[in-house]
Amino acid sequence: MDLARVVGRVVCTIKNGSLHGRKLLLVQPVDAGGAATGKPLVAIDAVGAGAAETVFFVTGREASFAFLPDQVPADAAIVGIVDHVDLLAPAAGARAS
């Protein structure tokens, strides 16, 4: 799972029938501190995320698991809305990797 911020919506008038009634969102992957990393991607929303929310998402085969028993063609899915992220200080003597 990875963190991302919702940065937009994707509207498709013609799409696969199993996507009807499902929300597609544009998400920007972020690191634990909230800084953008990588390219934005389209993810199908399984949890009701909204604009500017921090979410966690999965990619690949696992993306369709959030919609079982339905068969949904998805390569990325939002599976949670993040309330907050707590960054812990490294332990004394620990090396950064």
C-alpha positions in Angstrom: 0.0 0.0 0.0 1.1 3.5 -0.7 0.1 7.0 0.3 -1.4 9.5 -2.1 -3.4 12.8 -2.2 -6.5 13.1 -4.2 -5.9 15.9 -6.8 -8.8 15.5 -9.2 -11.6 13.5 -10.8 -11.8 11.5 -14.0 -15.0 11.5 -15.9 -15.6 8.9 -18.6 -18.9 8.9 -20.6 -18.0 5.6 -22.3 -16.5 2.9 -20.1 -16.6 -0.8 -19.2 -20.0 -1.7 -17.8 -18.6 -2.9 -14.5 -17.3 0.7 -13.9 -20.7 2.3 -14.1 -21.5 4.0 -10.8 -17.9 3.9 -9.6 -15.8 7.0 -8.9 -12.5 7.4 -10.6 -10.0 9.8 -8.9 -6.7 11.2 -9.9 -4.2 10.7 -7.1 -0.7 12.0 -6.6 1.6 9.5 -4.7 3.2 11.2 -1.6 5.8 10.2 0.9 5.1 10.0 4.7 5.8 13.7 5.0 3.3 14.6 2.3 5.7 15.5 -0.5 4.8 14.4 -4.0 6.6 11.4 -5.4 6.3 9.9 -8.9 3.6 10.5 -11.4 -0.2 11.0 -10.7 -2.4 8.0 -11.6 -6.1 7.1 -11.9 -7.5 5.0 -9.1 -11.0 3.6 -8.6 -12.5 4.7 -5.2 -13.6 2.0 -2.8 -14.1 4.1 0.3 -15.7 7.5 -0.7 -12.6 9.7 -0.7 -12.8 13.3 -1.5 -10.8 16.2 -2.9 -7.4 16.9 -1.3 -7.7 13.9 1.1 -4.7 11.8 1.9 -5.5 8.1 1.0 -3.8 4.8 0.8 -4.0 2.8 -2.4 -3.0 -0.5 -3.8 -2.0 -1.3 -7.4 -1.9 -4.4 -9.5 -4.1 -7.4 -9.1 -5.0 -6.5 -5.5 -6.8 -3.3 -6.7 -9.8 -5.4 -7.8 -10.0 -7.2 -4.5 -11.7 -4.2 -2.8 -14.8 -4.8 -5.1 -15.2 -8.6 -4.7 -17.4 -10.5 -5.5 -17.8 -8.0 -8.5 -15.3 -8.3 -11.3 -13.9 -4.7 -11.7 -11.1 -4.0 -14.2 -8.8 -1.9 -12.0 -5.0 -1.4 -11.8 -5.2 1.0 -8.8 -7.8 1.3 -6.1 -8.2 3.6 -3.1 -8.8 1.4 -0.1 -8.5 3.8 2.9 -8.7 7.4 4.0 -5.8 8.5 6.2 -6.7 10.5 9.3 -3.1 11.4 10.2 0.5 10.1 9.9 2.8 10.0 12.9 6.5 10.1 11.9 8.7 8.5 14.6 12.2 9.7 15.3 14.9 7.1 14.5 16.2 5.2 17.5 19.4 6.4 19.0 22.4 4.9 17.1 20.2 3.8 14.2 21.6 4.4 10.8 19.4 6.0 8.1 18.9 3.9 5.0 
